[in-house]
Amino acid sequence: MSSSTVYRFSFGPWNISEGADPFGPDAREVFPHESKFALYQPLGFEGVQFHDDDVVPGLDLLSPAQILTQAGQVATMLRNQGLVAEFVAPRLWFAEQTVDGAYTSNSASDRQYAWERTQRCVDIARAVGSKAIVLWLAREGTYIREAKNARVAYERLLALINQTLAYDREIEIWIEPKPNEPTDLAYVPTAGHAVALAYASQEHQRVKTVIESAHAILANLDPSDEMAFALAHDKLGSVHLNDQNGLKYDQDKNFGSANLRAAFNQVRVLEENGYGRRGEFVGLDVKAMRTQRGCPVVDHLKSSRELFLRLVEKVRTYDRRLVQELQDQRDYEALELYTLKHLLGGG
């Protein structure tokens, strides 16, 4: 199989040298954000994933004019480095006003804070040249179900999406689902929930989803199926590729490191459905191992990108005629053996 897709890659600055360990001493030094951007192009990346306060630190203490000035400086830095801002996400899980949810908080003043922060995020995204904001609804959920009215919570999420679409007539909203952590049970835990919210919105063409491999696994779902579902509705804004060893905390392991076959199928779904041909990024959200020494640590990013590209070649050399024959014969034992041999280099 041949393809004209030339994949572009992105990651967030938090994926380099963050050495904090909640169970012991830091394993490595913190590497300043402003020093990270020069590393992107040499590593084969051109897209930068941002939180709003990655672009403008301490933005809650700044005026709108000051925020735009600082965002403009980052935009210039990106151009000078040959980089592109893929998206900007409002960081709505550290502020005191968002500890019990942002958009779904029971407090009207906290919800107002979340809306104002979202407006600033959109302004920052536009200032750095990004077409999208990402909503990772980190604290939109509960630890006990009686804490919130779930129907009202979903109504508030939909209202926020519509408000944002009306605030800026060009920005896209990409919802990144996750079933838990830090909340016990989160609202919008899967791609299906995100796509349903999109279709319920006032302009669904501008509402999409981001599928992270580990988040799908944490929901006990197959990441490739989540990606395929979003692609079927033309709602896959981006992917965050990584891996996950079981239903544990969000591990952000190297892509393909825990389940190579699952990684192959994610690449297969993306490749076979033309993902990336419109400039979509292959985003990585991988963290260095907690005990890894060094500064800056970047091998996990290089390894995950290399593995993705190797799997692209595996997908492109996958014998589609044989696969079709085995599907027609309903000989799935033979199909499985062929697939495994192909991944091992013997088929």
N, C-alpha and C positions, 0 to 999 in steps of 0.2 A: 504494500500500500504506500502511495506517495502522498505528500501533503505540502501545501505551500505555506503553512503556518510557520512563522518565525516567532517563537515565544519570547515575551518580555517578562522580566522578573522583578519582584518588589519585596521589601521587608521593612519592618519598623525599627527605629533606632534602639528600642528596648530589647531587640534581639542580639545586641552586641554587648558582651562583657558585663551583664548584670549578674553580679556574683553573690547576691544576698541569699542566705540560707536560713529559713526560720528555725531550724533545729540545731544550729551551730554557728561557728564563726564564718564570716565571708570568705569565699574560696579565692577571690581575685579582686583586684582593684576596679572601682568604677571608672569607666572610660567616658569622658565628657561628650555629650551629644554633639556639640559643635565640631568635634574632631572626627565624628563618625562618617560624615557625608563624603569626605574624600575617599573613603574605602569602597563606596558602592560600585563605581564603574570598574575598578580593577577586579572586583569579585564577579562581574558580569551582571550587575543589577543597575536598572535605571529608574525604578519606581520607588518612592518613599511613602510608607504608610505613616500617618501622623495622628496623634491626639491633639486636641486644640491647644493644650498647654505645653506640648512639645514645640509648637510653633511660637507661642507667646506665653512664656512662663509667668505665673502669677496674674493671669488675665483678669481675675475677679477684682483686682485692685486697680485696674487701668481703665481709662476712658475709652470709648469707641475709637476716637482718633488715635490714641496711643496704640491700641490693638492693631489697627490697620497699618500704622507706621512700622511696627515690628514685623507684622506679617509680610509687608512689602520688602523688608530687608531679607527675610528668609527666601522669598520668591527670587530675589536677585542672586542669592547664594546658590539656589537650585539651578538657575540658568547657567551660572558660571561653572558649575560642576557637571552640566549636561544631564541633570536629573529632572524628574517629573513627580509632582505630588499626586499619588494615586487617589487618596481620600484623606479626609480629616474627620476624626470621631470626637464628639464631646465626652470628656472624661467625667461621667456622672456617677461615680461610685466612691470617690474619696472625700467629697465635700460633706460637711456636717449636715447640710440640707438634704442630702441624698442617701443617708445611711439606711433609711427605711423605704427606699424607692425614690425615684425622681419624678417621672411622669405619672406613676401610680401611687404616689405617697398619699396618705390620708390627710396630710396638711396642705391646705390651699397655698400658703406662702412658699412651701417647699416646691410645689408644682410650678409656681410662678418663677422661682429661681431656675428650675430646670428649663423652662421655656426660654427665659432670657439667655441662659448659657447656650442653648441650641441656636438661637439667633446669632450670637457671637461666633459660634462654630461655623455656621453657614458663611458669615462675612469673612472669616479667616480662610475657609476653603476657596472662596472666590478670589481672595487676594493672592493666594499662592498658586492659582491656576488649576485648581481641582474642580472636577464636575460633580463630585459626590461627597456626601457625608455618610459615615457608617454608624448605625445605632447598635451598639452592643448593650443589650438591656440587662446589665449586670445585676442590679438590685431590684429589678422589676419582678417581684415575686414575694413569697413569704416563707417564713420558717414554720408557721402553723397556718392552716387554711382559714381559720376563723379571723385572722388578722385583717383581711381585706375582702371586699366584695369583688370577686373575680370578674363578673360581668361588667361592673363599672370600670374595673381596671382596664379591660380590653377596650371599652368605649373611650377611655382617656387616651390610650395609646393611639387609637385611630384618629381621635381629635387632634392629637399632637402632630401626627403625620400630615393631616390635611392643613393644619396651621403652617407647617414648614413648607409644604408645596405652594401655599398662597404667598408666603413671605418672599420666596425667590422662585421665579417662573422657569428657571433653567436647572436648578440643582436637582440631582438625583439622591434618593434616600435608599441606602443599602442596609437591610436588617441582617444582623449576624446572630442567628439563634444559638442558644446554649441551654441545656436542660437544668443545670444547677451550678453552684459555686460562683459567687459567695452565698447566694440564697439556697435554701434547701430544695425548693421547687420553683423554677422560674416560669414566668409567662413567656409565650412565644418560644417554646423549646426546640422546634424543628422547622425545616424548610417549608413544610406544609402550612404551619401556622403563619410564617412570614409571607408566603404567597397569598394566603387567604386575606391577610391584612392589606396586602398590595391591591388585590382586586376590589376590596371594599373601599379603597381610598378614592378621592375625587379625580385623580389622574394616575391610574395604575401604571401607565407606561414608564413613569419616573420612580417607581418603587420596586426595588429588586432585593435580592438576598445575597449574602456572602456565606459560603459553606466552608466551615473549618473541619478538617478531617477528625480531629480529636473530639470536637463537640458532637459530631454525629455519632461517634463511637460511644461517648458518654450517654447518649440517648438510646443506646443499644440498637443503632441503625447502621447500615452500610453507607459510608461516605459517597461511594460512586452512585448509589441509588438516589441519595439526596441531591447530588449534582445533576443527575439525569432528570429528576423531577423538575428542578428549577430550569434546566435547559429546555424542557418540553414546553414551558410557559414563557420562554425568552426572558427569564428573570434571574439569570446568574450574573450578578454584577462583578463578582470576583471570587477567588478561592483562597483559603489559607491552608496550605498543605503542611502537614506534620504527621505525627503518629502517636499512638496511645496504647499502653499495655494494660488493657482491661478497663473495667468500670471503676476507676480510681479518680484521684484528683486530676486536673488538667495538666498533663505532663509535657506537652509541646516537644516530643521527641523528634529526632531527625526523620524526615519523610522516608517511609519504607523500612525503617529500622526495626519495627516490631512485627509488621505483616507485609511482606514484599508483594504477595499476590493481591492484597487489597490495594496497595499502591499502584500496581499494574492496572487494575480495573479502574481506578480513578483517572489515570492517564488515558486509558482506552476510551472512557466516556468523553473526556474533554476533546481528545484528538478526533474521534469519530463524529463528533457533533459540531466541529468547526470552532470550538472555543479558542479565542485568541486572534481570530482573523479580523476582528473589528478593533483590535488594539487592547483587548482585555489583558490584564496582568495575571501572571501566575504568582500569587503571593505566598510567601513562606512565613510561618509563625513558629519558629523553632528556637529552642533555648539550648545553650551549652550545658553539658552535664554539670551537676552541682559541684563536683570535685575537680573539674577541669581547671588547670592553672593557666596563667598567661594573661597578657593584656596588650592589645585587644584580642579577644578570642573570636575567630570567624570561621573556623573549619567546619562547624556544624552547618553554616550557610552554604559554603562551597560544596560540602558533601551532599546536601539535600538537592541543590541545583543540579549537580552532576548526576545524581540518581534519577531525577526527573527526566533529564535528557537521554539517559541510557534507556529508560523505560519507553520514551517516545520511539526510539529505534526498535525496541521490542514490539511495540504496537504496530509500527509501520511494516514490520516483517512478519507479522502474524498472518498465517495462511488463511485468508478469508474464504477461499474456495473449499478447503478442507473443513473449516469451521461450519460453513453452510451445509456441507454434505452430512456432517455428524449431527447437526441440528435437525436436518430433515429426517435422518434415520433414528432420531431420538436416542442416539448413542452417547449419553452424557459421560459415561465412564471413559470412553475413548477421548472425548473432548477434554475432560479434566486431565488425563494423562498427557495429551498433546500440549496443553497449556503449561503444565508444570515442566515438561521437558523443554519447551520453548524458553521458559524463564531460566532454566538451568543451562541453556545453550546447546541442548541436544536435540532440538526439534524445530 
